[in-house]
Amino acid sequence: MKNFFIVIVAMVSGISGMLFGYDTGVISGAILFIKQEYPLLLLLPFLQELVISAVLIGAIIGAIIGGSLADRYGRRKMIIIAAIIFAGGAIGTSLTFNIIFLIIGRVIVGIAIGMASFIAPLYISEMSPPRIRGSLVSLNQLFITIGIVISYLVDYALTPISGWRYMLGLAAIPAIILLIAMIFMPSSPRWLVNNGEMEKARSTLIEIRRTNDINNELNEISTSLDKQKGGRKNLFNPLIRPAMIVGISLAIFQQVTGINTVIYYAPTIFEFAGFQSAAAAIFATIFVGIVNVLFTLVAIFLLDRVGRRKLLLLGLTGMSGMLIMLGIVFFLPSLLNQLGTLAAISLISYVGFFAIGLGPVFWLLISEIYPLKVRGLAMSIVTVANWGSNLIIALTFLTLIQLMGRTGTFWLYAVVGILALIFTYTYVPETKGRTLEEIEEHWRGGKHPRELGR
């Protein structure tokens, strides 16, 4: 197969996505047993939110520092560094002896997540041919969902021994695998061109394309680069500003529509809905993770056929509808006997719509729409917005439940989903089938985002 090698590259770098998913998902079950060991968390809900959200604080730090470092030292090297931080943080959290050290360990893990969350799709995007770029970049999202499922299965398996330390520590294993595998992966040819290493870029393109006929692609990269200006001050110039608005807006919408309340708090939500034991709530959560994987596979199949924009519109419509339904479930006392089943159906459907739309499309789009000279930095800023919004949602979910009730909280997320739908219809471009350089040329032409792809 001509594209076999690039698929291997995408899958190896996608292991960072698996770690991303595992480390964000594993806390949903672990927190049930951490509360038993540290009863103070039961008395202070904010402290419980902080334990869960500490990884997001680290992710913001990782996203801030990762962009300029990825542009300076390369995407591949930064994934290797992230793997080292992943392994150290996982081992540290498993050996902690008080809440403070647990929070610090979660911050360290978060730094790796913040770096890997955008550098891995950036790396894959710059390595991929346009025809299958959507599917390959979305492999990273698939690995995220697989990591979440694995975390739920591990949580369930270790529930009989309340083994939250093992739950957190096992992430070190795939981190070490990622570290070793990335040593043998090539650098991004676009990064090599940007750093003046033309011969290495040429040999890398020959290696990953499995052909010597790479002159047109190499010339297109060089020509596009000659037209660009780098540096922070150029991120919001009139030509790049529309792409920044699209990226930052989608970053915020992806989180404030509530997806990570499901990832972090799914067992807690199932307990709200009447599931009687931690084991039952965690077991139900496994189905949420499985649906996430299955619908991400559907998205991978459709992204380069149907396009990014249509899937995004479909996903946001379904997410908003399921959030409204979830609010109704908790609003009507007459549904009390069916509450667990209806809540599960609503949650699982919500995750399915996220997995075919906003989940993979956001990370794919931000890896495509920025010029090469500022791509790492631009994705860094967008990722900071994403993790910052994630942090706000995680820190406020239980508090919102107390202030607005379960119905009001889910309906609030639904309203945001409708706003995201309107924004997407108005401003989000279609990038299917376009080279990264063609997308850059579109922004330089000063055209409206929606004109791209027409």
N, C-alpha and C positions, 0 to 999 in steps of 0.2 A: 504493500500500500504506500502510495506517494506521501500521504499525510501521517503515516504511522508514528514517525519519530516525534512530530509536533504534538500528537495526542499524548505520547509518553511524557513529554515535557510538561504539558498542561496538567496531567494527572499527578505528576510528582509535586509540582508547585501547589496543586490543589490540596495536598496534605495539610498545608497551612490553613486552608479553609476548614478541614476536618477538626483541627485543633481549635480554631475560632468557634465552630459549632459546639464542640465538646465542652470547652471551658465556659461558654455562656449558658449551655443547657444543664450541665451537671449540678449547678447550684440549686436548681429547682427542687431536686430531691434531697440533696445534702443538707439544705437549710432546715428541713424537718427534724433532722437529728442533731444538727449544730445547736438548735434551740434547746434540745434536751440536755446537752452538755453545758451550755451557757444560758441558764434561765433568765439572765438579765435581758436577753433578746425578746423574751415574752412580755416583759414589763415595759420595754421601750421599743415600740414599732419602728421608730426612726433608726435605731441602731441596727435592727434587722435589715431595713432597707439599705443601710450603709454597707453592711457585709455583702449584700447582693450587688450593690452598685459600685463597690470599690474597683472592680474590674473595668468599669466604664471610665472612672477617673484616670486609670492607667491608660486606657485606650485613647483618651483625648491627648494625653502626653505623647503616646506613641505616634498618633496621627500628626501632631504638630512637628515633631522632630523627624518623622520618617520621610516627608516629601523632599526636603532639601538634601537629605542624606541619600535618598534614592537617585536624585538627579546627579549628585556628586560622585558617589561610589558605585552606583549601578543597582539594578533591581535584584539581580541574583545574590549579590553579597548581602544585601539588606534582609532578604528572606533567610539566609543562613544565620545572620545575627538574631533575627526574630526567633528562629528555632532554638538557639542557645538560651534565650531569655525565657521562652516557653518552658523548656525543660527545668531550668532553675526555679522558676516560679511554681511549677507544679509540685516539685519535691518540697519546696519551702512551705507551701500551704498544708501539705500532708503531715508535716512535722511540727506545726505550730502548737504552742502551749497556752495561748490566751487570745482574746478577741483582737487586740491591737496587732499582734503579729499575723493573725489571719487576714486582717484588712490589708496590711502591708504586702503580704504575699499575693493577695488578689490584685493589688495595684500593679505589681511586677508582671503578673500574667497578662493584665490588661495592656501594658505597654507593648508586649509582643502582638497581642490581638490588634491593637490600633495600627501598628506598622503593617502587619500581614494582610489586614482586611482590604487595603487598597493596593499595596505593592504587588500582591499575587495576581489580581486581575489585570493590573497594569502590565506586568511582565508577560502574561499570557496574550494579552491583546496585541502587544508589540511584536510578538513572535508569530502570530496567526495570519494565514491568508484571508482576505476579505470574505470569501465564499462560506467559510465555516467559522469565522471569528466569533459570532454570537454563541454557537454551540460550545466552542472551546472555552471561552471566558466563563460561560455559565457552568462549566464543570466545577469551577471553584465554588459556586453557589450550591451545586449538588453535593460536594464534599462537606459544605457547612451543614446541610440538612442531614447527611449521613452521620456527621459528628454529633449532632443533636440526638439522633435516634440511639446511637451507641451510648451516649451519656445517660439517656433514660433507661436503657437496658441494664447498664452498669448500676445505676441507682436502684433499680428493682431487684437485681441479683444480690446486692449487698444490703438490702433492707433488713433481712433477718438478723444481721449482726450489727446493724446501725453503723455501718462502715464508711462514714463520711470522709475519713482521712484517705482511705483507699480510692474512693470516688474521685477526689481531687488529685491524688498523686499519680494515677494511672496515665494521665495526659503526657507524662514524661516519655512514655514509650514511642508514640508517633512523632513526638518532637525530635527524638534522637534519630528516627528513621528519616525524617525530613532533612535534618542536618547532613547526614551522610549522603543522601541521594542528590541534594542540590550541589554538592561539591563537583559532581560529574555533569551538571547541566551547563549549556552555553549561556553567554551573556546576551542581552537583548541587542539585536543588530541596530535598531534605531538609537539606542543609547550609545553604542559604539560609534556610529556616524556622528552623533552630537558631540562626542569627545574626540573626534579627529582620527579614530582608529579604523580607517577605511578598509584596509586589508583584512583585519579581523572581522569586520562587518560582512565583507564579501564571503569569506570562508564560512561564517556562521550561516548566512543565507543559503549558501550551497548545501550546507549540512542539513538544515531544517526543511528546505524546499525539495531536497533530493533531486536537484537539477543544476546544471551550470548556467542555465538561462535566467540569470537574476539581474542583468544589467538595467533593465527597465525599472524594476522595483528599487534598485539602489539609487538610480538617477532621480527617481521621483522623490525619494526620501531626502536626498541632498538638495534638490531644487526647492522643496518645501521648507527645508531648514534655513536656506539662504534668505527666505522672505520673512523669517520670524525674528522677534525680539524677545529676549529672556528677561528674567528678573521680576521681583514682586510688583514693581510699579506698573508693569505691563499687564497684570492679571485683570485689571478692571478698565482697560482702555476700551473705547467704543466698539472695537471689533470682537474682543473676547468677552465683553460684559454679558451678552445674551447667554453664552454658554455657561458662565459662572452663575447667573441667575437660575438657569434650568437645573444645574447640578446641585446648588445649595438648597433650592426649593424641594427637589425630590429627596434630598438627604433628610430634610426635616420631616417631610410628609411620611417617609418610610417609617419613622419612629413614632410620630405623634398620632398615627392611626392605630397604635397600640400593640403592634406585633410582639414586642418583647415583654409585654405584660403576660402574654401567653407563654412565651419561652421560659421566662423566669418564674412565673407564678401559676402555671397550669395546674399543678397538684393543689395549690391553695384555692384556685377557682373551683376545682372539682370538689374540694372539701366544703366550700360555700354551697355547692349544689347538692350536698347531701351524701357524698361518698364518706363512708364511716371510718375508714382506716387509711393510714399513710400508704400502705401497700396497694390498696384499691385505687387511690388517687394517682399514684405513680404509674400503676398498670394502665389506667385509662389514658395517661399522658403519652404512653408509648405509641398509641394509635395516632395521636396528634403528630408525632414525629414521623411515623410511617407515611401518612398522607403528605406531609411536607416533602419527603423524598420522591414519592410517586408523581406528584404534580410538578416538581422541579424537572423530572425526567420528561414530562409532557412539554414543559417550557423549552427544554433543550432541543427537542424535536421540532418545535414550531418557530423558534426565534429567527432562524435564517430562512424560513418559508413564509410565515405570516407577517413577521416583522415585530419590532420592539413596541411600537406605539399602540397597535391594536391589542396586544396582550396586556399592556399597561392599563388601557381603558377598561378592558374586560375584568381584570383583576380588581381594580379599585371599585368598580360597580358591585361586584360580588362581596368584597370585604365590607363595604358600607352596609349592604343589605343584611349580612350576617351579624354585624354589630348591633343593628336595630333589633334583629330577632333575639339576640342575647339579652338586650335590655328588657324586651317584652317578657322573656322567660322569667326574669327575676322580679318583674313588676306585678304579674298576675298571680295572686295567692291560689287561684283555682288550678294552677299548673304545678302545684307543690309536689304531687305524687310523681309527675313526669319530669320534674326539674332536672334530675341527673341526666336522663337520656337526652332531653332537648338541649341542655347546656352543652353536652358532649357533641351533639350533631352540629350545633351552631359554631362551636369552637373549631371543630375539625374542618368544617366547610370554609370558615374564615381563613384558616391556615392554607387550605388548598388554593383559594383565590389569591392569597399573597404569593404562594409559590409559583404560580404561572405568570404573575405580573410584577408587582413592585419589588419582590425579593430579588430575582435574577436581573430584571431589566435595569434597575438603578445602578448596580455595580458594573453592568455591561456598558451602559451609556456613558458613565463618567470615565471609563477607560478609552472611549472613542472620541469624545467631542472636544478635547483640548489639544492645542498645538504642542509639538514635541518639546520645544525649549522650556515650556512651563508646565508640562503634563504632570510630572511628579508633584510639583508645588501646588498646582491647581487641585489635583486629586486629594492632596493633603488637607487643604482648606475645606473642601467639600466633606471629607471624612471627619474632620473635627466637628463640623456642623451636625453630621450624622450621629456621632458618638455623644456629643453634647446634648442633643435632643433625646437620645437613648437614656442618658443619665437622668435628665429631668423626669422622664416618664417612669423610670424605675424607682426614683426617689419619692415620687408623688402618688403612685398607684394606690398603696394602702391608705394613704392620707385622703386621697380623693374618694375612696370607698367610704371612709368615715364621714366625710363632709357632704358628699352628693348621693351616697348610696350606690349599690351595684348598678342599678338601672341608669341613673344619671351619668355615671362614669362611662359606661359603654356607649350611651347615646352621644356623649361628648366626642368620643373617638369617631363615631359615625359621621358627625357633622364635619369633622376635619377631613374624613375620607371623601365626602362630597366636594369639599373645597379642592382637594387634591385632584379629583376627577375633572373639575372645571379647568384647573390650571393645566393639566396634562393635555386636554383637548385643545386648549388655546395656544400653548407654547412649546410643547415637547416635540422634537423633530424625529423623523424616521431615518435611521442610519444603516438599515439593512442593505448589504451588497456594496457599500461604498468603502473605498480604501480610507485609511486614516488621513492620508494627504488630501483626498477629495473633500473630506469633511472639514479639514482646516481651510481649504480654499473657499468653501461655502461661507464660513464666518468672515473671511477677509473681504468677501463680496458685499458684506453689510446687509445680507438678506434676512428675512424673518425666519426664525427657527423652523416653523412648520413647512417652509418651502423646500427644505432639504428632503430628498427622497421622492419628490414629485417628478 
